[in-house]
Amino acid sequence: MGLLILHKLKLKLYSFLARYPVSYKWPTYWWRKCGYAIGNNSIISPFCLLWGTHHSDSSLLTIEDDVHIGPYSILVLRTHPVSDIAKYGKITSTTSGPIHIMRGSWIGASVTILPNVTIGEGAVVGAGAVVTKNVESYTIVAGVPAKKIGTLK
């Protein structure tokens, strides 16, 4: 019991250091220490949030090589089903889903990515977008919800 509490405290410290670093290169290091799979040369900017349940959902997130994620972005690995509200009038459970960001993708500042989403290789997500569906490779998306606005050659 004591080791579990110590482990949770350690992960909370790591995630705090990742969100509020002294250098732009440190967040990626600290998120890796929390157990998230983050590829080589990938950068997660300061003030980002990887939202799961005490990092027990770290296996749900895959960030491949050469991915850049802008500041204040949120990757949501766990959320509440709408059916709870309709059925019970309150939130009674949570659901989780994977997020996979493929090689060479660029995620702009303040982007929100919801569960069960794959961002294709070389895709670009514009600042402030809310990604609710998969993004094809070499596609540019933006808006709320994110929609295709162009392609990369």
Secondary structure, DSSP 8 states (H G I E B T S, - for coil): -HHHHHHHHHHHHHHHHHHS-SSTTHHHHHHHHTT-EE-TT-EE-TT-EEESSTTTTGGGEEE-TT-EE-TT-EEE-EE--HHHHHHHSS----EE--EEE-TT-EE-TT-EE-SSEEE-TT-EE-TT-EE-S-B-TTEEEETTTTEEEEE--
